[in-house]
Amino acid sequence: METALIADHPCYQEKAHHHYARMHAPVAPKCNISCHYCNPRFDCANESRPGVTSRVLSPEEALTRTADYASRLQNLTVLGIAGPGDPLANPEETFSTFRLVKEAFPKLHLCLSTNGLMLPEYVDEIRALGVRHVTLTMNAVDARIGSRIYAHVRYGGQVYRGLEAASLLLERQLEGIRRLAGEGVLCKINSVLIPGINDRHLLLVSETAKRLGAFSHNIMPLILSPGSRFHKDGVRAPEPSGLSEVRDACSVYMPQMRHCRQCRADAVGLLGDVRSQEAAGDREAAATEERGGCFQPRTAGLHPAEAAASGTPGERSDWSRAVRVAVASRGMGQINLHFGHATEFLIYDVAVAEVRLAGVRKVQAYCNGTADCAPDGKRLAMEETMELLADCRLLLSSGIGPKPQERLQKAGIIPLVRKGPIEENAVECVRLMKYFL
């Protein structure tokens, strides 16, 4: 039963996210807790983070939008509600939307994301409506740590603060996980990794959630909302290497979701879809390739690190010696996106003939993005990209211009133009690295 429930759910099954689409219905504006990394008054149409939407919809408008996208996206399998506030702080709007969608589109998976404060009250209704996937954001299982993350909690007509607020929230979250597991509802845990606060604590979060019946763990890097408490205090987002280390440690207890995009409350399509990328952008990428602005491999010696990582088929993979590869993709498990239009890179580790997804790293688009709007924007965007990809040895994209190609090469990252299946090309390129600069 569990396998059938996740086979075509892009957030619960890594392979599914290449092929199946989801839609978030932004019908839940109110929230009942306040997190130090969130500022609900800040919104930008170009942002991709939880809690952001262009417009809050009524349940009827959400049904209309679902019908529209279902007619255009034949691979749409999930209708989720994830905000922009907390769905269970807006129970009438949330459950009305689910009822309307379930009646019109009975084959769609219904999915809910919540902070868990009100979850115990609504487990029965969740089960009765056929919602089989619930994501619960839990950042701590120690109220002392939680009190450093949450400003206040509103429950039962009262406002709680500090340790009292964190204790109440944690109690409700733990009860909610137990009850979901008892009803056969898959529960995925989301945790925001906050350096210096809960980074060393998430292993206990993963162990506790697994013991109570949670299904998988999604550890997300902190996104600082401008004007939030953490933003004002100078709290920094985690380094990609630190995020990977925590995920690897927690994988002892639960499968880790490494392909999360920390989606907007109104996201639609495949995970990683760039909604602003129009056909004009695609034509420009194709034109760049036709002008010959793409890297062509030349013979060269093999870097010692790659020599150690290379091997012959049949050898046992040693992930500590794997080659890290960045990939520009717009979905479907393909290398099919120009470097300049990428707002994220899929990061893979390749050891001999085995490939595993290490994570997703978001960047500013080098072309047709905010980099074009600011003085020296392209240089800064390129520097940010190279910093985020510093641990990668290869970058695979459907095309790349001469300037970013040159800068990546100088930074020790080999940019290669490839098209087609990601894993197949990643293995081949690592095997042939001795022919590349």
WOFEN-V482404 format. One record per helix or strand. SS is the DSSP state (H for helix, E for strand). FROM is the first residue (numbers start at 1). TO is the last residue. If there is no record, write none. Layout:
SS_FROM_TO + SS_FROM_TO
This chain:
H_2_6 + H_15_18 + E_21_24 + E_28_28 + E_33_35 + H_59_72 + E_76_81 + E_84_84 + H_87_89 + H_91_104 + E_109_114 + H_119_128 + E_133_137 + H_143_146 + E_150_155 + E_158_161 + H_162_182 + E_186_193 + H_202_212 + E_216_221 + H_229_233 + H_240_250 + E_255_256 + E_268_269 + H_279_290 + H_304_309 + H_319_321 + E_323_327 + E_334_335 + H_339_341 + E_344_351 + E_354_362 + H_370_372 + H_377_388 + E_394_397 + H_402_410 + E_414_417 + E_420_421 + H_422_431 + H_433_435
